[in-house]
């Protein structure tokens, strides 16, 4: 009787692990599909090898994916870190958006002050032109950093999906082990013990 209780418990645990595995698999499939469809929808392609910067040509994932469309989270990580990441260092001598934007703000304030005092002065016009140039650099950095961040978020989402897929596999294996154990226990409990003499 005790063996049958153990077998029923193993079956109940098998049902629970199966349910958890199915949920994990469903979410893993959603993650893969969602990341892939979003990346495909945006139509981002890797730069051909001939157009890569010298330091980018040394990055294996950029060379391996050169010219290919981006479809996976791993590709998104590579593109964000090494294509956009290295490109951004060339825009404003390695400054990030915050540093560049603040410099642009200071330049705009200086140009605005000069505009109030002498709007037609060539020096004022030069300050306005410089403020506009710095603003364009800042805008480029913002766009690049935002795209990089979004791609890395997509990569992170794909990693969660991969881990859920692994969790689903573990749950399915555990389900099979529990069911085999339950069957073995049922079979052993059905055997009649030899009568004592």
Secondary structure, DSSP 8 states (H G I E B T S, - for coil): -HHHHHHHHHHHHHHHHHHHHHHHHHHHHHHHHHHHHHHHHHT-B---GGGS-TTGGG-HHHHHHTT-B--SHHHHHHIIIIIIHHHHHTTTTT--HHHHHHHHHHHHHHHHHHHHH-TT-HHHHHHHHHHHHHHHHHHHHHHHHHHHHHHHHHHHHHHHHHHHHHHHHHHHHHHHHHHHHHHHHHHHHHS------
